């Protein structure tokens, strides 16, 4: 399993922006499809965005479409989440995950990431959006 470290969280006002980073080590990063997930207090962890190995295809949770952008730099072993037009409901701890398993549909790929990272999520990065 690839080792992942999230960073870039912080406090933002509603309408503001933050850029999260997830640095990978220990495996060949370009073999991994990557995803961002988040967990708000008292809620289940949920999917936010995913990107394929080469960065040519992305997939988003409906509520972040048009506001968040996932991207990756395979030369730097890093995946990013640019978050614009932030809302208080975006407040959560954000986590990244990845998988080498190939799936034909995004939902199956996301489920695979969640299963493979169950019990071994990183420390995450806190995002707090004030109204």
N, C-alpha and C positions, 0 to 999 in steps of 0.2 A: 504494500500500500504506500502510495506517495505521502510524504510528510508535508503538511500545509500550515502556513502561518498567516493569519489575517491581520490587517492593519488599516489605519486610515479613518476609523470611526471618530465620532466626537459629537459636539452639540451644534445644532444648526437651527435657524429659525425657519418657520414655515415659508416655503417658496425658495429656500436656499439650496445649496448644492454641497455634496461631499463626494469624494472619490475613494473607494475602497480598493485595497490591493490584497492579493493572496499569493504569497511566494511559495513555490514548490521545490522540494529537494528529495533526493533518494531514488528517483526513478526517471525514466525518459519522459519529460513533461509532454512532449508533442504526441505521445501515445494516449493521452488522457483527454476525454471529453470532460469539461469542467462545469460546475454549477455553483450558484449562490443560493443559500437558504437563510431564513431568519426565524427567530423565536422571540415573540413578545411575552411580557410577563403574564403568567397564567394561561398561556396558549400553547398549542402544539407547534412544533417546528414546521415551517411551510417553505415550499419552493418559491424562488424569486426569478431566477434567470439561468439559462444554460447556453453553452457554446460548444461547437464540435471541435475536433482535434485541430483542424487547420484554421479555424476562426471564420470560416465562410458561411456558417449557418448559426442562427441564434433563436432562442425561444424564451418567452416571458410569461410570467403571471399576468393575467388581464389587468389587474389594478396598477401595474407599474409600466405597462406599455406606453411608449411615447415620453416617458419620464426617465427611465433607467436605460443604460446601455452597457451590455457586457462586451468585453473585448479581451484579447490575450496577446502576449508577446512571447512566442516560444523561445526566442533567443535569450530572453531574461527569465524564463521559467515562471512567468507571472500572469495571473488573470486579474482583470480589473472590473469594478462595477461603478460606473459614473451615475450618480443619482442627482437628478435635477428636479426642480419643483417639488421639493420634499413636503410631506404632509405629516401631521402629528401621528397618524396611524402607521407611518413607516418606522416609528420608534421600535427598536428590537435589537437583539444581539444577532449579528450577521456572521454566517459561517460559509466556508467554501468546501467543496467536495469534488472528487473526480473519479472516473472509472475508465478502464481500458476496454471494458465490455462493450461490444457494439450492439445496438438495438435499432430496429427499423423505425420506431416511433419515439418521439420525445418522452411521452409519459412513461414508457418502459425504461428508458435510459435514466430518467429521474428516480424512478423507483429503485433501480439498481444502485445508484449512488447512495440513496438513503439506507438501503440494506447493507451495503458494504461499509458504510461509516457508522452504523449503529453501535453505540457504545464507545466510539473512538473519535468523536468530533474534536476539533481543535478548541482553543480558548475563545475564538470568535472575537469580534470587535463591536463595541457598543455604539449604536447610533441613537441619538436622542433629538427629536424634533420638537421645538417649542412652538406654541401657537401665538 
